[in-house]
């Protein structure tokens, strides 16, 4: 079971809408309302995704602004490479 924890971030980023959340924060932090507008996700789902991203240390929240952590920036970079390789 502990070994499966390593793969939890992969499960999170594969959820519908999470890639869009990460892309929205690629260059600068965003407020919840901005993320909701950009991603078109309903508030409950967006909140759930953000909490999971924070728990996985891909996103941090500071004063109402959500930002990618260094780990999150690396994840976005790797996801972009994967998308590019598969297209």
Residue, then its C-alpha position, 0 to 999 in steps of 0.5 A: x500500500x505504501x508503494x502505491x502512494x508514489x503514484x498518487x500524483x499521477x492519479x490526481x493529474x489524470x483527473x478531468x480538469x486538473x491539467x487545465x488547472x495546472x496550465x492556468x497557473x503556469x506563469x502566475x498564481x490565480x485566485x479561486x474565481x479566476x481558476x473557475x472562470x478559466x477552467x469552467x469547473x464548478x466550485x465543488x470540483x475545483x475545490x476538490x482538485x485544488x485540495x488534492x493538488x495541495x496535498x500532493x505538494x504540486x500547488x500551494x495557497x498564499x493569501x487567496x492565491x494558488x501557485x505551482x510549487x517547484x514540484x508542480x512546475x516540474x509536473x507541468x513541464x513533464x505533462x507538456x512533454x508527454x502530450x507533445x510526444x503523444x500527438 
